[in-house]
Amino acid sequence: MKEKRIGFATRMGAIAATVGSAVGLGNIWRFPYQAGVNGGGAYILVYLLCIVLLGIPIMMSEFIIGRSTHKNMKGAIEQLTPGSPFKIFSYIGVFGALLICGYYSVVCGWVIEYLWSSVSGSLLESNPEQFPQIFTTFIGSPDRCVMWTLLFLALNFLVLSRGIQKGVERMANIMMPLLFALLIVFCVNSLLMPDSTKGLSFLFNINFDKLGWKGVVDAMGQAFMSLSLGVTCLITYSSYFKDDSNLMKDAVTISTLDTLVAILAGIVIFPAVFSFGLDPQAGPDLIFITLPTIFQQMPGGTIWATLFFILLFFASITSTISLSEIPITFLIDEYKFSRGKAIILTAVLMTVVAVLSALSFSTLGDITIAGKNIFDFLDFVGPNFFMLLGGLVTAVYVGWIIKKYVIHDQLTNGGMHRSRFVQPYITICLRFISPVAIIIIFLYYVGLI
């Protein structure tokens, strides 16, 4: 008798874990920055349209593959379409997850460094002019950078070692509500600042003149990457979903909560930036250079800085846990590893990538690939190759290859729900709209259009 797969215990836990996989550092720094420089409300409107036409359909395609079989992508394809060459692409998700999580853990290590500096009070003791040099000196310090990266990875795999219900689900049930609570507290504080209206205007005023072609493509890319699409993360998580979960309802809920985090992050950041007369277009520097300057000038700045980097830690570790689960599940399903052995092998491989990435700003700084250091190269190929190619394959596979009755059965839970409009919407998007959008994003990011 086949052993029953242990999945998420509750729908709330499944949603919390999946939202956690989607919510990451990109929601906190990338979305607000891109919205501000690409026409504010105009960018947000295009982004929401991309969520509907690109994000939700591809999320649904991954849910359909994972929940219908309760297997990883390779095992699912072998069950749904025996002999299909599409199973080869399952390795893209596993390999991509290892690389993305490896370099991403370095940034998460930076977050822990700044959290520790905030708690100890040392972060805000420097002059504002020194913050750029402090950050550069830190990432150029091999010992400190590697130490914090390894600590983050240790925490990441400690949670995973507890299993799906006691580890992943329990952590998500605690961290995701706390993340939203912290965001709301920060929003209230930012809105009470003297020039908060200028920040809100920068974020929400609709200006299509500033949007342009670049803004549209950035919105498509952000919608795709923000939801953790393409590296089989959602296939893996949905393989742990209960059979009676409403996939469409869950996809809309997850997409809405992920977008809400990004918008709330903008409300947190830009009123504060304008109130203290700082550059609103600083990009990722907002997190490690601009925001410490703001915290230094705020009453109770040490407390606010500590809470903010706790928020970032929650956002980062929920994402890396979902990425780590991809190779772990793959090793368990395909090579019959015990969970413990799968975690150890995954941890070793990911640690190698993470250490190489961490050292690319110091000891290994002279090593370049295509003109980029190791970290920047992985940061480029991870989202722009592995995620996009994986998303394209998934869209084509569900849109054109698998049987229609599989899609109908998953959308309706065997006829329990109606899918009169949902199935045509999903099918049209996956067959025509999503693949074209992904190709456009790829060609744009590699400089061909």
Buried (B, 14 or more C-beta within 10 A) or exposed (E): EEEEBEBBBEBEBBBBBBBBBBBBBBBBBBBBBBBBBBBBBBBBBBBBBBBBBBBBBBBBBBBBBBBBBBBBBBBBBBEBBEEBEBBEBBEBBBBBBBBBBBBBBBBBBBBBBBBBBBBEEEBBEBEBEBBBEBBEEBBEBBEBBBBBBBBBBEBBBEBBBBEBBEBBBBBBBEBBEEBBEBBEBBBEBBBEBEBBEBBBBBBBEEBBEBBBEEBBBBBBBBBBBBBBBBBBBBBBBBBBBEEEBBBBEBBBBBBEBBBBBBBBBBBBBBBBBBBBEBEBEBBBBBBBBBBBBBBBBBEEBBEBBBBBBBBBBBBBBBBBBBBBBBBBBBBBBBEEBEBEBBBBBBBEBBBEBBBBBBBBBBBBBEEEEEEBBBBBBBBBBBBBBBBBBBBBBBBBBBBEEBEEEBBBBBBBBEEEEEBEEBBEBBBBBBBEBBBEBBEBBBEBBEEEE
